[in-house]
Amino acid sequence: MKPPADILRIGRRVLQMESDAVAALIDKLDDAFVAAVDLIYHCAGRVVVAGSGKSGQISRKIAGTLASTGTPALYLHPGDALHGDLGMVAASDVFLAVSNRGETEDLLGLMPSLEALQVPVVAILGKTDSSLGAAARIVLDAGVEREACPMDLAPTTSSTAALAMGDALAMALLDLRDFKPEDFARYHPGGTLGRNLLTTVASLMHAGADLPLVEAGSAMEQAIATITAKGLGITGVVDGTGRLVGAITDGDLRRAIQNGDDLRGAPVDRYMSAEPKHIGQSALAVTALAAMEDHAITALFVTADDDSGSPVGLVHIHDILRSGIRR
């Protein structure tokens, strides 16, 4: 095995070469990039992304990024397209070809049919003066000086550059579509990402008969009974208009007892924490979790979105964590 210093040198050389190749693309963006974005933005159908070999793997990623950020897209293997799957492509689509050398036989074999179908072709190419470059309506230059492979053979720098160009397309389109986090969530309903972006406190909160509340001026016996009955370790205190003005936790009770206080007949106002932390009912659960962790509390009252300050629910940290929400 080589010395660690030699291994690190190789790894750093590869990363530097790929970083330089991506940075070089910045100056290659021109009117062709603008035209490609405009064509795809006004596309009534889908973006059909195609490539073979390593370019095929990059094509799959580009299609996935487009689809998840508001631009309908799919990957089509050019070999399969030559044998019937071209039926997936319609005149309303845009065909995005990805190739390093621009001489991929399967892709070239599709060009006459795509022209007959009047499907415009955009190509991300390592060599713009190629057969695919001549056939495409719009060509995006993703060429690199050499591969990071010491033999200049294995697709490394070139595939990284093509992927970066695809990301640039997708993000320009995302911006044009004014794509928002809630839009992103619609395409990512599974996993932590989807849960964080879709789950509101309203869907997790304890409400109605389960909401622990007492009125200001009530005796502490009532607060203790409410905390015990609801089992959430807290009760809110509301004034005569129903506005949340305080909260009493089981911790407050323990501290009062440890101090030797006689709670019998004492008003809740004496022991409540004024202006307790709360959150609006349309807020995301992940926002509530962040607030609880930042303030070292385990529950938040949920107030109506009408600025009345009226509590409509209570969300507990355990409910959020059980739902799979994580910061």
Buried (B, 14 or more C-beta within 10 A) or exposed (E): EEEEEEEEEEEEEBEEBBEEBBEBBEEBBEEBBEBBBBBBEEBEEBBBBBBBBBBBBBBBBBBBBBBBBBBBBBBBBBBEBBEEEBEEBEEEBBBBBBBBEBBBEBBBEBBEEBEEBEBBBBBBBBBBEBBBBEBBBBBBBBBBEEBBBEEEEEBBBBBBBBBBBBBBBBBBBBEBEEBEEEBBBEEBEEEEEBBBBBBBBBEBBBBEEEBBBBEBEBBBEEBBEBBEEBEBBBBBBBBEEBBBBBBBBBEBBEEBEEEEBEBEEBBBBEBBBEEBBBBBBEBBBBBBBEBBEEEEBBBBBBBBEEEEBBBBBBBBBEBBEEBEBEE
